[in-house]
């Protein structure tokens, strides 16, 4: 099943239905879900699991993301065998309050932004592509944790913890 939303401004409240043991604003489990370019205020985090594909912010360099944490503390939680892409923010912003975690076997892309501001742990266990920009992480930054063995690539990336 594939679900696609057009470009726009999205203000998504906290989730009220359990998803992988937590409540998330966006729960994608085993489907293909795509959101067009836009401005995203996501109150309760993002979960992508079950071999799903999730793309948010395709087709623009002006995407903006403000992501809060789901009930388990994750702004973004990606399990194995998934593909998750947050689109280009070259003239936009990225802010997350909550942890970002990727599981082994996942493929995660956090595209370019002048600044990526994260208040939480940034733990990458699968393969990840980090877009250009400064990453300010008010928490731990972990590569390959929990037995993950993926690769991390990036160009013009600065990480400040």
Phi, psi and omega in degrees: 000136177238129177237132183231133175248142181287170175299150179167191178251122185242128175238101188251122182285179180294147180287152180238002179240135183295142182215113181052041176081009180216177173250124181234151174292318176240120177239112179242115186228095174087015180232181173249119183232126183229133173245137177288183181299149176166195178250127187236120170248109186242105190291323191239031173081174183232133173238133175228117184211182175066032179076017185281163174239128181228124176233126180234123176091037179284143169089016180206158173255007185250022178293149174224137181232129169234113188236124175267178183269144169287180185296340178267004176095004181264128169282320176222126178229116185239123179267177184297159177060031178238163173235125181228127181228124170257122189294170186303133180237030185307326176241025179234204183224158172224121177223132177224133174245105186137169183282151170244125183222133175238141180269161177302139181088354179273161177233113188237130177236122173246105191288176184299143173202150176304321179215135174248110184254119182233122174255087183158181180281141178243103187238113183249115180250339177261202176275139182218146172241122179255121179289163182302150176134178178265132177251112177257115186244111177269068183169191180282150174240115187235132174246129177075019179293162178056033177081008179291147182225028181282185179247151176237126177237154178187157180226131181061047181251132174237130180244127179240124178243000000 
